[in-house]
Amino acid sequence: MSQTANTLPALQAALDDYLGWKGDPVAILKAAVAENPGFLLGHTTLAALCSLGGVPGSARPIRRALAAAAAAAHDATPAEQLHLAAARAWASDDITGAASAWEEALALNPRDLLALRLAHDTHFYLGDAAKLRDVPLAVLPSYAHDRARRGFVRGMAAFGLEECGDYAAAEREGRMAVEENPADSWAVHAVAHVLEMTDRAVEGEAWLRDLGPYWQAAPGLAVHQWWHMALYLIELGRLDEVLALYDAHIAPGEGPQVLDLVDAAALLWRLNLAGADVGPRWAALSPAWSRYANDHVLAFNDIHIAMTLIGAGDAAALDQLEASLNRYAAAGTGTNAKMSIELGQPVIRALRAFDAGDDDTVVAILQPLFRRLAPVGGSNAQRDLIIQTLGIAAHRAGAVDVAKTVQAERARLKVGTPLAWTRLH
């Protein structure tokens, strides 16, 4: 067995940071494996966190971590073997296989909180709402007498319930998790989703402001919480405040996470739809995405790179992105390659057509796809941006039946209508 008394404190510290969206779990694990090269779970978790952070499997940090894990695996436990299998699968674009391996680890030990969190994040990237809900709920009874950990599991369950449209249960579980631990940023975020999807913008703004001292201390998710705040303000028509919020809290600084860049692009696109002038912000965002333009780890990320390049008016870079995606799709056979072909590339073409005012093309591309966008990843609230874009294009093109169908689908997912939508009525 590769774990020793020397490595357990480091694994626990890294897990605490990972669950709390704080600190630097990668740095903790790097230090631990440097001191204990046989620390298999340290290596596998490093590889997994890099994959989840948008690093391609061919990159040196992942290859090195997986090689070290393999070297330490001669006496690995079944659970460790499953963690290694999951990390290898993610790195080779078998994202569904990675999720399955972590689910197997949970079947062996429902209290493997590391496997649960890694599986949960992977289910999010797969857009698998049922697994986001069912996997945490299945293991929650195992934490009945563990108050310190129970809230984290409950927060994950809350987010899954929200993504499945069970908003009442999601809000109940999320608020209970926050009562147990107000610093559980993921549980705060789950309730924020509920308040967004049930058109309670005033309440949502108050929820995040009241809990601000807690979630702002969790930098891994803080930008995304500000993004949710911005959605409430858009609903309330306070666009000047949204622009100020973007500049203060969402515009990328040094070394931004991919999730933060996704939020920046999505918010600027929503502001454009709402009729705001975002000025030079697109051009300022574009360089931050440049290092990821050829990675193609997730189609969801590529869509947001394309949004940024469209917004910045950089047609040459957009052409290069699409050419790179064509090469990737032609060579790839994995989970993300499939999603890129089926959803990512068509959505990018539709966004480009939308920007060009070719609304008929937007409708032709997105109308067959908009009800099955989930596997491209992200949440219902995030993918709603694509549905909004289709709805606006359908209105502008005079495609009344499509517009009504889109509006009905949005009503199913989300009570109320955003400013960008109501401007068309």
ZAMARGU-4260 file (C-alpha; in steps of 0.2 Angstrom, whole numbers, plus 5000, padded with zeros to 4 digits):
<rodrens>
0) 5000/5000/5000 | 5007/5017/4995 | 4999/5027/5008 | 5009/5029/5024 | 5007/5039/5040
5) 5018/5052/5032 | 5007/5055/5017 | 4990/5055/5026 | 4991/5073/5033 | 4996/5080/5016
10) 4981/5070/5007 | 4969/5077/5021 | 4976/5095/5019 | 4974/5094/5000 | 4957/5087/5001
15) 4952/5100/5013 | 4958/5114/5001 | 4949/5105/4987 | 4933/5104/4995 | 4933/5121/5001
20) 4939/5129/4985 | 4953/5137/4995 | 4972/5136/4997 | 4983/5126/4984 | 4979/5108/4984
25) 4991/5105/4970 | 5006/5113/4979 | 5002/5103/4994 | 5002/5087/4984 | 5018/5092/4974
30) 5027/5094/4990 | 5021/5078/4997 | 5026/5067/4982 | 5043/5076/4981 | 5046/5070/4999
35) 5037/5053/4997 | 5039/5047/4978 | 5029/5032/4982 | 5013/5042/4987 | 5002/5035/4973
40) 4986/5044/4978 | 4996/5060/4978 | 5002/5057/4960 | 4985/5052/4954 | 4976/5066/4962
45) 4989/5079/4955 | 4985/5072/4937 | 4966/5072/4940 | 4967/5090/4947 | 4977/5096/4932
50) 4964/5087/4920 | 4950/5096/4929 | 4959/5112/4927 | 4960/5111/4909 | 4977/5104/4906
55) 4978/5092/4891 | 4983/5074/4895 | 4999/5075/4884 | 5006/5089/4895 | 5022/5085/4905
60) 5014/5088/4923 | 5001/5074/4919 | 5012/5062/4910 | 5025/5064/4925 | 5012/5061/4938
65) 5004/5046/4930 | 5022/5038/4927 | 5026/5040/4945 | 5009/5033/4950 | 5012/5018/4939
70) 5029/5015/4947 | 5021/5016/4964 | 5007/5004/4960 | 5015/4987/4963 | 5006/4985/4980
75) 4992/4997/4977 | 4975/4993/4985 | 4960/4991/4975 | 4954/5009/4979 | 4971/5016/4973
80) 4970/5006/4957 | 4954/5013/4953 | 4960/5031/4957 | 4975/5027/4945 | 4963/5020/4932
85) 4952/5036/4933 | 4967/5048/4931 | 4973/5038/4916 | 4956/5038/4908 | 4954/5057/4910
90) 4971/5060/4903 | 4967/5050/4887 | 4950/5058/4885 | 4940/5044/4892 | 4931/5056/4903
95) 4916/5044/4906 | 4928/5031/4910 | 4936/5042/4923 | 4919/5045/4931 | 4915/5027/4931
100) 4931/5022/4940 | 4928/5034/4954 | 4911/5028/4956 | 4918/5011/4958 | 4929/5017/4971
105) 4914/5024/4980 | 4906/5007/4979 | 4921/5000/4988 | 4921/5014/5001 | 4906/5026/5001
110) 4917/5037/5013 | 4930/5040/5000 | 4927/5059/4999 | 4941/5062/4987 | 4933/5050/4974
115) 4916/5058/4977 | 4922/5076/4974 | 4932/5070/4958 | 4918/5061/4952 | 4906/5075/4955
120) 4917/5088/4946 | 4918/5075/4931 | 4900/5073/4931 | 4898/5092/4930 | 4910/5092/4915
125) 4899/5079/4907 | 4883/5088/4910 | 4877/5072/4919 | 4863/5079/4930 | 4857/5063/4936
130) 4874/5057/4942 | 4877/5074/4950 | 4862/5071/4961 | 4862/5052/4963 | 4880/5049/4967
135) 4881/5061/4982 | 4864/5056/4988 | 4869/5037/4988 | 4883/5040/5000 | 4875/5053/5011
140) 4869/5041/5024 | 4887/5035/5027 | 4890/5053/5034 | 4876/5053/5046 | 4887/5054/5061
145) 4901/5065/5053 | 4895/5083/5054 | 4912/5089/5048 | 4910/5080/5031 | 4892/5078/5029
150) 4889/5096/5024 | 4901/5094/5009 | 4891/5079/5003 | 4875/5088/5006 | 4881/5103/4996
155) 4886/5091/4981 | 4869/5083/4982 | 4860/5100/4982 | 4869/5105/4966 | 4864/5089/4958
160) 4846/5091/4963 | 4846/5109/4956 | 4853/5103/4939 | 4839/5090/4939 | 4826/5103/4942
165) 4821/5098/4959 | 4823/5116/4966 | 4814/5114/4982 | 4824/5099/4988 | 4840/5107/4981
170) 4837/5123/4991 | 4833/5113/5007 | 4849/5103/5006 | 4860/5117/5001 | 4854/5128/5015
175) 4856/5114/5028 | 4874/5112/5021 | 4877/5130/5023 | 4870/5130/5041 | 4882/5116/5045
180) 4897/5125/5037 | 4895/5143/5030 | 4912/5142/5022 | 4906/5128/5010 | 4907/5138/4995
185) 4900/5124/4984 | 4884/5123/4994 | 4882/5142/4994 | 4884/5141/4975 | 4871/5127/4974
190) 4858/5139/4982 | 4863/5153/4971 | 4859/5142/4956 | 4842/5138/4964 | 4838/5157/4966
195) 4844/5161/4948 | 4833/5147/4941 | 4818/5152/4951 | 4819/5170/4946 | 4823/5177/4964
200) 4836/5189/4959 | 4833/5201/4974 | 4834/5186/4986 | 4849/5179/4977 | 4859/5195/4978
205) 4856/5196/4997 | 4861/5178/4999 | 4878/5181/4991 | 4881/5197/4999 | 4876/5190/5017
210) 4888/5176/5014 | 4902/5186/5005 | 4914/5185/5020 | 4914/5166/5018 | 4915/5163/4999
215) 4926/5177/4995 | 4939/5168/5006 | 4938/5153/4994 | 4947/5160/4979 | 4944/5144/4969
220) 4926/5148/4966 | 4925/5167/4971 | 4925/5173/4953 | 4910/5161/4949 | 4900/5167/4964
225) 4903/5185/4958 | 4897/5179/4941 | 4881/5173/4949 | 4879/5190/4957 | 4881/5198/4940
230) 4867/5187/4933 | 4855/5194/4947 | 4860/5211/4943 | 4857/5208/4924 | 4839/5202/4929
235) 4837/5218/4939 | 4842/5229/4924 | 4857/5236/4934 | 4869/5234/4919 | 4881/5248/4924
240) 4884/5239/4941 | 4887/5223/4931 | 4901/5231/4921 | 4909/5238/4937 | 4908/5221/4945
245) 4916/5213/4930 | 4930/5225/4931 | 4933/5223/4949 | 4930/5204/4952 | 4929/5195/4935
250) 4941/5202/4923 | 4956/5191/4923 | 4972/5195/4933 | 4988/5185/4934 | 4986/5166/4930
255) 4967/5165/4930 | 4959/5148/4931 | 4950/5141/4916 | 4933/5142/4925 | 4936/5161/4928
260) 4939/5164/4910 | 4923/5155/4906 | 4914/5166/4917 | 4922/5181/4910 | 4917/5177/4892
265) 4900/5171/4897 | 4896/5187/4906 | 4902/5198/4892 | 4891/5189/4880 | 4876/5191/4891
270) 4879/5209/4893 | 4880/5211/4874 | 4863/5202/4873 | 4856/5214/4885 | 4861/5228/4875
275) 4876/5234/4885 | 4892/5242/4877 | 4906/5232/4885 | 4920/5243/4877 | 4937/5235/4876
280) 4934/5221/4888 | 4933/5208/4874 | 4950/5213/4867 | 4957/5213/4885 | 4951/5195/4889
285) 4957/5187/4872 | 4975/5186/4877 | 4971/5176/4893 | 4963/5163/4883 | 4977/5161/4870
290) 4987/5148/4880 | 4972/5136/4879 | 4967/5138/4861 | 4975/5122/4855 | 4972/5111/4871
295) 4954/5105/4867 | 4952/5097/4884 | 4933/5102/4885 | 4922/5108/4871 | 4913/5119/4884
300) 4930/5129/4885 | 4932/5130/4867 | 4915/5138/4865 | 4920/5151/4877 | 4936/5154/4868
305) 4926/5156/4852 | 4914/5169/4861 | 4929/5179/4866 | 4937/5179/4849 | 4920/5184/4841
310) 4918/5198/4854 | 4936/5204/4851 | 4933/5204/4832 | 4948/5193/4829 | 4942/5183/4814
315) 4960/5177/4810 | 4962/5169/4827 | 4944/5162/4826 | 4949/5154/4809 | 4964/5146/4818
320) 4954/5140/4832 | 4941/5131/4820 | 4956/5124/4810 | 4963/5117/4826 | 4947/5110/4831
325) 4945/5102/4814 | 4962/5093/4816 | 4958/5088/4834 | 4941/5081/4829 | 4948/5071/4814
330) 4961/5063/4825 | 4951/5061/4842 | 4940/5046/4847 | 4937/5050/4865 | 4923/5058/4875
335) 4927/5076/4872 | 4932/5073/4854 | 4914/5066/4851 | 4906/5081/4860 | 4917/5093/4850
340) 4910/5086/4834 | 4892/5084/4839 | 4890/5100/4850 | 4905/5111/4852 | 4909/5114/4834
345) 4891/5117/4828 | 4888/5129/4843 | 4904/5139/4838 | 4898/5140/4820 | 4881/5147/4827
350) 4889/5160/4838 | 4899/5166/4823 | 4884/5167/4812 | 4874/5176/4826 | 4888/5189/4827
355) 4887/5191/4808 | 4868/5194/4809 | 4865/5178/4800 | 4850/5173/4811 | 4843/5160/4799
360) 4860/5150/4800 | 4859/5151/4819 | 4842/5144/4819 | 4846/5130/4807 | 4861/5125/4818
365) 4854/5127/4835 | 4836/5122/4834 | 4840/5103/4832 | 4853/5104/4846 | 4846/5116/4860
370) 4837/5102/4870 | 4852/5091/4870 | 4866/5103/4875 | 4869/5095/4892 | 4884/5083/4887
375) 4894/5098/4881 | 4896/5102/4900 | 4893/5116/4912 | 4876/5119/4921 | 4859/5123/4915
380) 4862/5141/4920 | 4878/5142/4910 | 4871/5133/4894 | 4856/5145/4895 | 4866/5157/4886
385) 4866/5147/4871 | 4847/5145/4872 | 4845/5163/4874 | 4856/5166/4858 | 4845/5154/4848
390) 4829/5163/4855 | 4835/5180/4850 | 4840/5174/4833 | 4824/5166/4830 | 4814/5182/4835
395) 4825/5192/4823 | 4823/5179/4809 | 4804/5179/4811 | 4805/5160/4815 | 4790/5162/4827
400) 4787/5143/4830 | 4805/5141/4835 | 4805/5156/4846 | 4789/5149/4855 | 4797/5132/4857
405) 4813/5139/4864 | 4803/5150/4876 | 4794/5135/4882 | 4810/5125/4885 | 4817/5140/4895
410) 4801/5141/4905 | 4804/5122/4909 | 4821/5125/4915 | 4820/5143/4922 | 4806/5153/4929
415) 4805/5171/4923 | 4815/5178/4909 | 4831/5188/4908 | 4833/5206/4902 | 4840/5200/4886
420) 4824/5190/4882 | 4811/5203/4888 | 4819/5216/4877 | 4812/5206/4862 | 4793/5207/4868
</rodrens>
